[in-house]
Each structure stands twice: as C-alpha cells, then as structure tokens.
Amino acid sequence: TKGKTIFWAVSSATKPCISDNTQSCLQIKPITYDDQGIKTDEGEWTEFAGTIDGYQHDAAHEQVLRLQRYKLATSDAPVEEPAGEYAYVLDTVIESAVSK
C-alpha cells in the first residue's frame, strides 16, 4: 500500500505525555506545503505518543520531517478509527535548525 506523504515539525524538547506522564512525548506540529514547496499552513503544537520508524529524536535541533503515513489494517476495528491507527515512517529530514 502507498503511504500518504505528510510533513511534521518536531520540537527539540519533549514533554511528559498527557496519557502517561512517566513517558516523554514528542512535540509535533503538522505543516502543509503547496506543489511548489512553499509552506502554506502550520498547525498547533501537539504531543505525539507514537513512534516514527527510522527517526531518532535530536534534543539539540528543531526538525522538519517528511513522513509516509500508512493506515494500519485492523479487520475488527470500527470505521471511525482513532488517530493511533497509523504507522509513521521517516522519509527524510528536510530541515534541521539548532534550537534556541
């Protein structure tokens, strides 16, 4: 199956997860680019408790990642699946800046 290409900014800082404060969660925000690669929209910072295959968090850099998002096939799941029903795979780091 083909993944959907998405872009996330990832903060250098992690925070305790809301769902489990013994775990650290990545702070991510979705970014939208147009066909020319111009940034057209930026979402709000939100926690991401999942994992991104191939991604190693870098606490010294703010990064923008290009990811492939795959829907997980769960035969017994209801139609309205929660957002956690996706697998995320790192495609490439498209931007990396030393955090201030």
Phi, psi and omega per residue, in radians:
T1 nan 2.557 -3.137
K2 -1.518 2.386 3.096
G3 -1.452 2.886 3.029
K4 -1.689 2.300 3.130
T5 -1.405 2.192 3.090
I6 -2.320 2.802 -3.131
F7 -2.150 2.317 3.090
W8 -2.251 2.375 2.883
A9 -1.484 2.384 3.117
V10 -2.106 2.176 3.128
S11 -1.255 2.635 3.064
S12 -1.204 -0.454 -3.099
A13 -1.587 2.411 2.982
T14 -1.843 2.817 3.114
K15 -2.302 2.755 3.037
P16 -1.033 2.387 -3.137
C17 -1.152 2.524 3.089
I18 -1.157 -0.706 -3.088
S19 -1.282 -0.494 -3.116
D20 -2.677 1.693 -3.003
N21 -1.277 0.049 3.015
T22 -1.522 -0.195 3.133
Q23 -1.819 2.641 3.024
S24 -1.703 2.402 3.118
C25 -1.976 2.504 2.998
L26 -1.154 2.605 3.024
Q27 -1.841 2.036 -3.061
I28 -2.210 2.731 2.935
K29 -2.467 2.378 -3.141
P30 -1.249 2.513 3.098
I31 -2.197 2.422 3.115
T32 -1.994 2.320 3.081
Y33 -2.052 2.616 3.042
D34 -1.505 -3.083 -3.075
D35 -1.101 -0.392 3.125
Q36 -1.554 0.022 -3.140
G37 1.433 0.269 3.098
I38 -1.544 2.312 3.125
K39 -1.167 2.157 -3.110
T40 -1.936 -0.365 -3.091
D41 -2.739 2.595 3.115
E42 -2.357 2.261 3.130
G43 -1.445 -2.979 3.100
E44 -1.550 2.676 3.029
W45 -1.121 2.363 3.124
T46 -2.563 2.765 -3.140
E47 -1.455 2.603 3.062
F48 -2.215 1.980 -3.047
A49 -1.607 -0.117 -3.091
G50 -1.480 -2.867 3.108
T51 -2.141 2.706 3.069
I52 -2.041 1.978 -3.119
D53 -1.031 2.248 3.076
G54 1.529 -0.052 -3.106
Y55 -1.790 2.288 3.058
Q56 -1.972 2.057 -3.106
H57 -1.083 2.392 3.140
D58 -2.037 1.896 -3.065
A59 -1.276 -0.113 -3.121
A60 -1.753 -0.173 -3.032
H61 -2.297 2.468 2.909
E62 -1.474 2.339 -3.085
Q63 -2.307 2.660 2.979
V64 -1.992 2.175 -3.068
L65 -1.929 2.480 2.930
R66 -1.758 2.151 -3.051
L67 -2.099 2.737 2.923
Q68 -1.866 2.217 3.129
R69 -1.882 2.161 -3.133
Y70 -1.986 2.352 3.057
K71 -1.341 2.264 3.112
L72 -1.431 2.313 3.128
A73 -1.428 1.907 3.084
T74 -2.146 1.823 -2.979
S75 -1.043 -0.593 -3.066
D76 -1.700 0.140 -3.116
A77 -1.385 2.558 3.088
P78 -1.177 2.903 -3.114
V79 -1.082 -0.730 3.140
E80 -1.480 1.409 -3.105
E81 -1.401 2.546 3.068
P82 -1.203 2.872 -3.093
A83 -1.061 -0.354 -3.128
G84 -1.255 0.007 -3.093
E85 -1.556 0.485 -3.139
Y86 -2.161 2.656 2.980
A87 -1.884 2.419 -3.129
Y88 -2.030 2.271 -3.133
V89 -2.185 2.262 3.123
L90 -1.168 2.230 3.050
D91 -1.631 -1.050 3.091
T92 -2.803 2.731 3.004
V93 -1.551 2.034 -3.079
I94 -1.693 -0.248 3.123
E95 -2.637 2.424 3.089
S96 -2.546 2.177 -3.133
A97 -2.318 2.481 3.110
V98 -1.136 2.251 -3.122
S99 -1.255 2.570 -3.078
K100 -1.435 nan nan
